[in-house]
Amino acid sequence: MIRLGQTVSNDLLLGCELPWKRRVMKRDLILAGILLPGLAYLHAKTKGNAENKGYQPAMVVTVDKHVSESNYLGSPTDAPLQGDDYSYDVGIRVNCTVYVGRYESAFDYLPSSFRPNHSVEVLVQKHIFYVRVPELGREVKMGIVRHKRVKDDACGANG
């Protein structure tokens, strides 16, 4: 029995489901079953190509502990306490350019990938570069502090 304020679809009033609705639903489910895995595959394939694009082999040449300077002008005994700063300036040579990036950590840890004469993969952008660090299982983003062209026999006269 239908009560006041209750909404009822036409299908319930007729007591049956329309056959064209079944066909439409079946078609939609089949299309979704075919298209969704295909789109997921294409997304994964293009993402994999984008991840490898632009990375270059490089060599770590220097690692120095970065010491932040105090901007306090008074007596050093009156200076406020400074927090622990775990940052390193890492020099990485890519082709004929040495980029110095600042690696910052929340605790005193420097990945073993950042040791001199160790090869790494880097993606250099305008003011930052990304270094793949396998032991961390991710990329490390570093701001470029400075860069310098290297002049040696391997780079030739033009660099």
N, CA and C atoms as a LAMMPS dump frame, in Angstrom:
ITEM: TIMESTEP
0
ITEM: NUMBER OF ATOMS
477
ITEM: BOX BOUNDS ff ff ff
-5.0000000000000000e+02 5.0000000000000000e+02
-5.0000000000000000e+02 5.0000000000000000e+02
-5.0000000000000000e+02 5.0000000000000000e+02
ITEM: ATOMS id mol type element x y z
1 1 1 N 0.837 -1.167 0
2 1 2 C 0 0 0
3 1 3 C 0.887 1.236 0
4 2 1 N 0.512 2.22 -0.733
5 2 2 C 1.265 3.463 -0.854
6 2 3 C 0.713 4.447 0.153
7 3 1 N 1.649 5.06 0.909
8 3 2 C 1.241 6.025 1.931
9 3 3 C 1.508 7.435 1.448
10 4 1 N 0.921 8.372 2.117
11 4 2 C 1.06 9.779 1.779
12 4 3 C 2.506 10.224 1.978
13 5 1 N 3.096 10.898 1.016
14 5 2 C 4.459 11.402 1.093
15 5 3 C 5.495 10.404 0.59
16 6 1 N 5.082 9.206 0.226
17 6 2 C 6.015 8.202 -0.258
18 6 3 C 6.128 8.335 -1.765
19 7 1 N 7.366 8.335 -2.273
20 7 2 C 7.562 8.419 -3.715
21 7 3 C 7.661 7.014 -4.278
22 8 1 N 7.096 6.832 -5.424
23 8 2 C 7.059 5.516 -6.044
24 8 3 C 7.471 5.68 -7.494
25 9 1 N 8.35 4.79 -7.93
26 9 2 C 8.755 4.862 -9.336
27 9 3 C 7.695 4.177 -10.197
28 10 1 N 7.723 4.491 -11.465
29 10 2 C 6.772 3.897 -12.397
30 10 3 C 6.964 2.397 -12.504
31 11 1 N 8.224 1.934 -12.34
32 11 2 C 8.492 0.498 -12.436
33 11 3 C 7.753 -0.269 -11.342
34 12 1 N 7.711 0.285 -10.133
35 12 2 C 7.021 -0.396 -9.044
36 12 3 C 5.518 -0.419 -9.28
37 13 1 N 5.005 0.66 -9.837
38 13 2 C 3.569 0.703 -10.1
39 13 3 C 3.181 -0.323 -11.147
40 14 1 N 4.056 -0.528 -12.149
41 14 2 C 3.763 -1.497 -13.194
42 14 3 C 4.076 -2.916 -12.742
43 15 1 N 4.964 -3.028 -11.725
44 15 2 C 5.306 -4.355 -11.224
45 15 3 C 6.365 -5.054 -12.045
46 16 1 N 7.068 -4.331 -12.906
47 16 2 C 8.116 -4.972 -13.704
48 16 3 C 9.21 -3.957 -14.022
49 17 1 N 10.342 -4.469 -14.431
50 17 2 C 11.451 -3.604 -14.831
51 17 3 C 11.454 -3.547 -16.35
52 18 1 N 11.713 -2.386 -16.892
53 18 2 C 11.692 -2.238 -18.339
54 18 3 C 12.909 -2.921 -18.966
55 19 1 N 12.731 -3.666 -20.055
56 19 2 C 13.851 -4.408 -20.661
57 19 3 C 14.934 -3.496 -21.24
58 20 1 N 14.592 -2.311 -21.69
59 20 2 C 15.608 -1.425 -22.262
60 20 3 C 16.572 -0.939 -21.184
61 21 1 N 16.116 -0.836 -19.931
62 21 2 C 17.006 -0.434 -18.839
63 21 3 C 18.08 -1.493 -18.605
64 22 1 N 17.706 -2.744 -18.714
65 22 2 C 18.67 -3.832 -18.557
66 22 3 C 19.74 -3.774 -19.642
67 23 1 N 19.305 -3.538 -20.865
68 23 2 C 20.263 -3.477 -21.983
69 23 3 C 21.238 -2.322 -21.798
70 24 1 N 20.731 -1.176 -21.373
71 24 2 C 21.581 -0.006 -21.172
72 24 3 C 22.582 -0.263 -20.043
73 25 1 N 22.12 -0.82 -18.947
74 25 2 C 23.009 -1.106 -17.827
75 25 3 C 24.066 -2.132 -18.215
76 26 1 N 23.675 -3.151 -18.94
77 26 2 C 24.608 -4.194 -19.364
78 26 3 C 25.673 -3.602 -20.289
79 27 1 N 25.231 -2.767 -21.224
80 27 2 C 26.17 -2.128 -22.151
81 27 3 C 27.158 -1.244 -21.389
82 28 1 N 26.662 -0.463 -20.424
83 28 2 C 27.52 0.425 -19.651
84 28 3 C 28.538 -0.353 -18.83
85 29 1 N 28.106 -1.458 -18.238
86 29 2 C 29.028 -2.273 -17.453
87 29 3 C 30.115 -2.9 -18.325
88 30 1 N 29.751 -3.365 -19.501
89 30 2 C 30.733 -3.956 -20.414
90 30 3 C 31.733 -2.898 -20.868
91 31 1 N 31.237 -1.714 -21.235
92 31 2 C 32.148 -0.637 -21.645
93 31 3 C 33.089 -0.231 -20.512
94 32 1 N 32.554 -0.131 -19.304
95 32 2 C 33.391 0.231 -18.164
96 32 3 C 34.432 -0.846 -17.906
97 33 1 N 34.062 -2.104 -18.05
98 33 2 C 35 -3.206 -17.852
99 33 3 C 36.115 -3.224 -18.874
100 34 1 N 35.846 -2.723 -20.069
101 34 2 C 36.874 -2.678 -21.117
102 34 3 C 37.699 -1.399 -21.033
103 35 1 N 37.049 -0.265 -20.841
104 35 2 C 37.747 1.016 -20.886
105 35 3 C 38.596 1.3 -19.653
106 36 1 N 38.105 0.995 -18.463
107 36 2 C 38.852 1.332 -17.25
108 36 3 C 40.219 0.651 -17.174
109 37 1 N 40.332 -0.659 -17.408
110 37 2 C 41.677 -1.243 -17.393
111 37 3 C 42.578 -0.679 -18.497
112 38 1 N 41.999 -0.386 -19.641
113 38 2 C 42.783 0.202 -20.73
114 38 3 C 43.323 1.577 -20.367
115 39 1 N 42.476 2.399 -19.754
116 39 2 C 42.927 3.721 -19.326
117 39 3 C 43.974 3.624 -18.222
118 40 1 N 43.802 2.693 -17.299
119 40 2 C 44.788 2.505 -16.232
120 40 3 C 46.131 2.083 -16.815
121 41 1 N 46.119 1.211 -17.815
122 41 2 C 47.353 0.77 -18.455
123 41 3 C 48.046 1.938 -19.162
124 42 1 N 47.293 2.727 -19.889
125 42 2 C 47.882 3.865 -20.597
126 42 3 C 48.453 4.893 -19.618
127 43 1 N 47.756 5.135 -18.518
128 43 2 C 48.251 6.077 -17.507
129 43 3 C 49.569 5.584 -16.913
130 44 1 N 49.63 4.309 -16.58
131 44 2 C 50.856 3.749 -15.993
132 44 3 C 52.004 3.801 -16.989
133 45 1 N 51.718 3.544 -18.247
134 45 2 C 52.769 3.544 -19.271
135 45 3 C 53.315 4.952 -19.486
136 46 1 N 52.454 5.947 -19.583
137 46 2 C 52.93 7.315 -19.792
138 46 3 C 53.611 7.856 -18.551
139 47 1 N 53.162 7.456 -17.357
140 47 2 C 53.812 7.903 -16.121
141 47 3 C 55.218 7.334 -16.035
142 48 1 N 55.399 6.066 -16.404
143 48 2 C 56.718 5.447 -16.391
144 48 3 C 57.677 6.149 -17.337
145 49 1 N 57.198 6.544 -18.511
146 49 2 C 58.049 7.273 -19.455
147 49 3 C 58.407 8.642 -18.926
148 50 1 N 57.481 9.318 -18.245
149 50 2 C 57.749 10.647 -17.705
150 50 3 C 58.751 10.58 -16.562
151 51 1 N 58.713 9.491 -15.766
152 51 2 C 59.645 9.374 -14.652
153 51 3 C 61.076 9.223 -15.137
154 52 1 N 61.286 8.509 -16.227
155 52 2 C 62.639 8.289 -16.729
156 52 3 C 63.138 9.436 -17.584
157 53 1 N 62.245 10.273 -18.043
158 53 2 C 62.597 11.347 -18.956
159 53 3 C 63.377 12.436 -18.221
160 54 1 N 64.524 12.776 -18.724
161 54 2 C 65.283 13.883 -18.182
162 54 3 C 66.326 13.504 -17.144
163 55 1 N 66.287 12.304 -16.607
164 55 2 C 67.301 11.904 -15.634
165 55 3 C 68.607 11.622 -16.356
166 56 1 N 69.68 12.1 -15.736
167 56 2 C 71.003 11.954 -16.336
168 56 3 C 71.947 11.299 -15.334
169 57 1 N 72.91 10.545 -15.835
170 57 2 C 73.908 10.006 -14.915
171 57 3 C 74.802 11.143 -14.421
172 58 1 N 75.195 11.066 -13.158
173 58 2 C 76.026 12.119 -12.57
174 58 3 C 76.963 11.472 -11.549
175 59 1 N 77.882 12.278 -11.033
176 59 2 C 78.858 11.802 -10.069
177 59 3 C 78.918 12.774 -8.897
178 60 1 N 78.857 12.246 -7.69
179 60 2 C 79.016 13.08 -6.492
180 60 3 C 80.503 13.401 -6.376
181 61 1 N 80.835 14.69 -6.286
182 61 2 C 82.25 15.082 -6.212
183 61 3 C 82.643 15.6 -4.837
184 62 1 N 81.752 16.286 -4.143
185 62 2 C 82.081 16.805 -2.816
186 62 3 C 80.871 16.707 -1.894
187 63 1 N 81.158 16.573 -0.605
188 63 2 C 80.12 16.621 0.432
189 63 3 C 80.704 17.394 1.606
190 64 1 N 80.077 18.525 1.943
191 64 2 C 80.537 19.358 3.057
192 64 3 C 79.364 19.645 3.971
193 65 1 N 79.628 19.626 5.271
194 65 2 C 78.586 19.98 6.236
195 65 3 C 78.333 21.479 6.128
196 66 1 N 77.068 21.842 6.009
197 66 2 C 76.699 23.257 5.915
198 66 3 C 76.543 23.824 7.322
199 67 1 N 77.238 24.922 7.581
200 67 2 C 77.139 25.579 8.883
201 67 3 C 76.367 26.866 8.68
202 68 1 N 75.199 26.945 9.303
203 68 2 C 74.393 28.157 9.147
204 68 3 C 74.968 29.258 10.035
205 69 1 N 74.97 30.457 9.502
206 69 2 C 75.536 31.597 10.222
207 69 3 C 74.467 32.248 11.09
208 70 1 N 74.906 32.75 12.216
209 70 2 C 73.994 33.459 13.093
210 70 3 C 73.893 34.906 12.644
211 71 1 N 72.722 35.489 12.73
212 71 2 C 72.546 36.89 12.368
213 71 3 C 72.485 37.775 13.611
214 72 1 N 72.898 37.231 14.751
215 72 2 C 72.878 37.986 16.003
216 72 3 C 74.104 38.872 16.066
217 73 1 N 73.949 40.192 16.386
218 73 2 C 75.044 41.15 16.354
219 73 3 C 75.677 41.412 17.716
220 74 1 N 75.035 41.019 18.79
221 74 2 C 75.55 41.304 20.137
222 74 3 C 76.623 40.315 20.555
223 75 1 N 76.809 40.23 21.822
224 75 2 C 77.787 39.323 22.402
225 75 3 C 77.354 37.878 22.161
226 76 1 N 78.29 36.976 21.826
227 76 2 C 77.911 35.584 21.565
228 76 3 C 77.3 34.898 22.789
229 77 1 N 77.63 35.362 23.975
230 77 2 C 77.049 34.739 25.164
231 77 3 C 75.581 35.112 25.335
232 78 1 N 75.164 36.233 24.732
233 78 2 C 73.771 36.67 24.82
234 78 3 C 72.928 36.161 23.648
235 79 1 N 73.551 35.462 22.723
236 79 2 C 72.834 35.003 21.533
237 79 3 C 71.797 33.945 21.908
238 80 1 N 70.657 33.968 21.219
239 80 2 C 69.647 32.939 21.498
240 80 3 C 70.144 31.563 21.036
241 81 1 N 69.62 30.529 21.646
242 81 2 C 70.007 29.18 21.26
243 81 3 C 69.526 28.888 19.848
244 82 1 N 70.338 28.16 19.109
245 82 2 C 69.968 27.78 17.751
246 82 3 C 69.637 26.292 17.737
247 83 1 N 68.671 25.948 16.931
248 83 2 C 68.279 24.55 16.806
249 83 3 C 69.321 23.759 16.048
250 84 1 N 69.223 22.439 16.157
251 84 2 C 70.139 21.577 15.421
252 84 3 C 69.866 21.715 13.935
253 85 1 N 70.948 21.848 13.18
254 85 2 C 70.842 22.02 11.733
255 85 3 C 71.617 20.891 11.076
256 86 1 N 70.894 20.002 10.422
257 86 2 C 71.526 18.883 9.739
258 86 3 C 71.388 19.108 8.237
259 87 1 N 72.309 19.864 7.693
260 87 2 C 72.279 20.102 6.256
261 87 3 C 73.693 19.97 5.701
262 88 1 N 73.73 19.55 4.446
263 88 2 C 74.997 19.294 3.77
264 88 3 C 74.962 19.923 2.392
265 89 1 N 76.093 20.455 1.964
266 89 2 C 76.25 20.939 0.593
267 89 3 C 76.866 19.806 -0.212
268 90 1 N 76.114 19.3 -1.188
269 90 2 C 76.535 18.15 -1.984
270 90 3 C 76.841 18.623 -3.396
271 91 1 N 78.084 18.442 -3.839
272 91 2 C 78.493 18.799 -5.197
273 91 3 C 78.31 17.619 -6.123
274 92 1 N 77.533 17.809 -7.176
275 92 2 C 77.241 16.74 -8.131
276 92 3 C 77.605 17.22 -9.528
277 93 1 N 78.433 16.424 -10.205
278 93 2 C 78.852 16.784 -11.562
279 93 3 C 77.956 16.105 -12.582
280 94 1 N 77.338 16.939 -13.431
281 94 2 C 76.515 16.47 -14.536
282 94 3 C 77.165 17.002 -15.804
283 95 1 N 77.673 16.094 -16.625
284 95 2 C 78.42 16.46 -17.835
285 95 3 C 79.57 17.39 -17.453
286 96 1 N 79.542 18.631 -17.868
287 96 2 C 80.643 19.561 -17.604
288 96 3 C 80.276 20.654 -16.606
289 97 1 N 79.282 20.404 -15.781
290 97 2 C 78.851 21.382 -14.785
291 97 3 C 78.776 20.716 -13.419
292 98 1 N 79.286 21.407 -12.405
293 98 2 C 79.155 20.931 -11.027
294 98 3 C 78.081 21.771 -10.355
295 99 1 N 77.024 21.109 -9.92
296 99 2 C 75.937 21.757 -9.189
297 99 3 C 76.126 21.451 -7.706
298 100 1 N 75.988 22.462 -6.871
299 100 2 C 76.037 22.267 -5.437
300 100 3 C 74.614 22.455 -4.917
301 101 1 N 74.096 21.379 -4.335
302 101 2 C 72.742 21.4 -3.795
303 101 3 C 72.787 21.205 -2.292
304 102 1 N 71.786 21.726 -1.622
305 102 2 C 71.731 21.609 -0.163
306 102 3 C 70.782 20.482 0.221
307 103 1 N 71.35 19.46 0.875
308 103 2 C 70.556 18.351 1.398
309 103 3 C 70.262 18.634 2.859
310 104 1 N 68.976 18.65 3.212
311 104 2 C 68.566 18.932 4.587
312 104 3 C 67.826 17.722 5.141
313 105 1 N 68.168 17.387 6.394
314 105 2 C 67.558 16.239 7.045
315 105 3 C 67.032 16.662 8.411
316 106 1 N 65.996 15.984 8.87
317 106 2 C 65.426 16.29 10.182
318 106 3 C 66.317 15.774 11.308
319 107 1 N 67.141 14.78 11.007
320 107 2 C 68.08 14.236 11.984
321 107 3 C 69.418 14.042 11.293
322 108 1 N 70.432 13.728 12.042
323 108 2 C 71.793 13.659 11.514
324 108 3 C 71.985 12.38 10.702
325 109 1 N 71.523 12.416 9.449
326 109 2 C 71.64 11.261 8.562
327 109 3 C 71.951 11.748 7.158
328 110 1 N 72.972 11.17 6.573
329 110 2 C 73.341 11.455 5.189
330 110 3 C 73.339 10.13 4.439
331 111 1 N 72.489 9.978 3.4
332 111 2 C 72.446 8.711 2.663
333 111 3 C 73.811 8.355 2.088
334 112 1 N 74.098 7.06 2.008
335 112 2 C 75.397 6.622 1.492
336 112 3 C 75.555 6.933 0.006
337 113 1 N 74.454 7.242 -0.683
338 113 2 C 74.546 7.644 -2.092
339 113 3 C 75.289 8.968 -2.241
340 114 1 N 75.309 9.769 -1.173
341 114 2 C 75.969 11.067 -1.212
342 114 3 C 77.385 10.959 -0.643
343 115 1 N 78.183 10.116 -1.242
344 115 2 C 79.594 10.052 -0.88
345 115 3 C 80.401 10.329 -2.146
346 116 1 N 81.564 10.942 -2.006
347 116 2 C 82.365 11.292 -3.187
348 116 3 C 82.651 10.071 -4.064
349 117 1 N 82.691 10.327 -5.372
350 117 2 C 82.952 9.329 -6.415
351 117 3 C 81.874 8.253 -6.494
352 118 1 N 80.665 8.584 -6.095
353 118 2 C 79.534 7.669 -6.184
354 118 3 C 78.622 8.156 -7.308
355 119 1 N 78.219 7.256 -8.2
356 119 2 C 77.354 7.664 -9.306
357 119 3 C 75.896 7.683 -8.863
358 120 1 N 75.169 8.681 -9.356
359 120 2 C 73.754 8.87 -9.05
360 120 3 C 73.039 9.29 -10.325
361 121 1 N 71.725 9.323 -10.271
362 121 2 C 70.91 9.841 -11.375
363 121 3 C 70.237 11.117 -10.904
364 122 1 N 70.312 12.175 -11.721
365 122 2 C 69.731 13.458 -11.33
366 122 3 C 68.849 14.011 -12.444
367 123 1 N 67.878 14.797 -12.019
368 123 2 C 67.027 15.556 -12.925
369 123 3 C 67.22 17.015 -12.556
370 124 1 N 67.89 17.758 -13.427
371 124 2 C 68.212 19.157 -13.149
372 124 3 C 67.125 20.044 -13.736
373 125 1 N 66.608 20.944 -12.886
374 125 2 C 65.658 21.946 -13.338
375 125 3 C 66.269 23.319 -13.089
376 126 1 N 65.466 24.36 -13.142
377 126 2 C 66.009 25.718 -13.098
378 126 3 C 66.708 26.042 -11.77
379 127 1 N 66.044 25.882 -10.647
380 127 2 C 66.632 26.236 -9.347
381 127 3 C 66.737 25.047 -8.391
382 128 1 N 66.321 23.878 -8.854
383 128 2 C 66.364 22.685 -8.013
384 128 3 C 66.819 21.5 -8.833
385 129 1 N 67.219 20.442 -8.155
386 129 2 C 67.417 19.176 -8.841
387 129 3 C 66.967 18.04 -7.938
388 130 1 N 66.622 16.933 -8.595
389 130 2 C 66.147 15.744 -7.904
390 130 3 C 67.199 14.652 -8.075
391 131 1 N 67.517 13.97 -6.978
392 131 2 C 68.481 12.883 -7.006
393 131 3 C 67.757 11.609 -6.591
394 132 1 N 67.903 10.563 -7.39
395 132 2 C 67.323 9.273 -7.016
396 132 3 C 68.214 8.631 -5.956
397 133 1 N 67.603 8.318 -4.827
398 133 2 C 68.335 7.697 -3.723
399 133 3 C 67.7 6.327 -3.474
400 134 1 N 68.33 5.259 -3.977
401 134 2 C 67.719 3.926 -3.866
402 134 3 C 67.502 3.474 -2.423
403 135 1 N 68.411 3.816 -1.506
404 135 2 C 68.264 3.332 -0.127
405 135 3 C 67.07 3.955 0.588
406 136 1 N 66.644 5.143 0.145
407 136 2 C 65.45 5.758 0.716
408 136 3 C 64.197 5.35 -0.053
409 137 1 N 64.396 4.82 -1.261
410 137 2 C 63.261 4.404 -2.077
411 137 3 C 62.508 5.571 -2.675
412 138 1 N 63.161 6.7 -2.85
413 138 2 C 62.48 7.877 -3.409
414 138 3 C 63.52 8.842 -3.986
415 139 1 N 63 9.958 -4.48
416 139 2 C 63.855 11.035 -4.977
417 139 3 C 64.038 12.066 -3.874
418 140 1 N 65.197 12.699 -3.87
419 140 2 C 65.463 13.759 -2.905
420 140 3 C 65.533 15.071 -3.678
421 141 1 N 64.762 16.05 -3.222
422 141 2 C 64.735 17.372 -3.849
423 141 3 C 65.745 18.264 -3.14
424 142 1 N 66.623 18.903 -3.927
425 142 2 C 67.625 19.802 -3.357
426 142 3 C 67.614 21.127 -4.106
427 143 1 N 67.709 22.193 -3.353
428 143 2 C 67.834 23.512 -3.96
429 143 3 C 69.272 23.716 -4.434
430 144 1 N 69.43 24.325 -5.599
431 144 2 C 70.767 24.586 -6.133
432 144 3 C 71.323 25.832 -5.464
433 145 1 N 72.456 25.668 -4.774
434 145 2 C 73.107 26.776 -4.088
435 145 3 C 73.978 27.557 -5.078
436 146 1 N 74.693 26.809 -5.903
437 146 2 C 75.541 27.428 -6.941
438 146 3 C 75.88 26.359 -7.977
439 147 1 N 76.403 26.821 -9.108
440 147 2 C 76.877 25.883 -10.132
441 147 3 C 78.064 26.504 -10.845
442 148 1 N 78.91 25.64 -11.41
443 148 2 C 80.13 26.11 -12.055
444 148 3 C 80.481 25.173 -13.2
445 149 1 N 80.88 25.746 -14.32
446 149 2 C 81.35 24.962 -15.461
447 149 3 C 82.733 24.413 -15.152
448 150 1 N 82.976 23.185 -15.56
449 150 2 C 84.267 22.542 -15.344
450 150 3 C 85.054 22.629 -16.642
451 151 1 N 86.306 22.99 -16.513
452 151 2 C 87.179 23.069 -17.695
453 151 3 C 88.251 21.997 -17.553
454 152 1 N 88.072 20.901 -18.302
455 152 2 C 89.099 19.874 -18.325
456 152 3 C 89.094 19.238 -19.72
457 153 1 N 89.957 18.26 -19.919
458 153 2 C 90.093 17.655 -21.247
459 153 3 C 88.82 16.93 -21.692
460 154 1 N 88.096 16.344 -20.754
461 154 2 C 86.877 15.608 -21.107
462 154 3 C 85.793 16.523 -21.642
463 155 1 N 85.787 17.771 -21.192
464 155 2 C 84.75 18.704 -21.623
465 155 3 C 85.135 19.442 -22.905
466 156 1 N 86.377 19.446 -23.248
467 156 2 C 86.82 20.128 -24.465
468 156 3 C 86.913 21.628 -24.267
469 157 1 N 87.185 22.316 -25.317
470 157 2 C 87.37 23.77 -25.242
471 157 3 C 86.052 24.507 -25.002
472 158 1 N 84.959 24.013 -25.584
473 158 2 C 83.68 24.712 -25.456
474 158 3 C 82.914 24.312 -24.204
475 159 1 N 83.235 23.192 -23.555
476 159 2 C 82.532 22.738 -22.348
477 159 3 C 81.3 22.082 -22.704
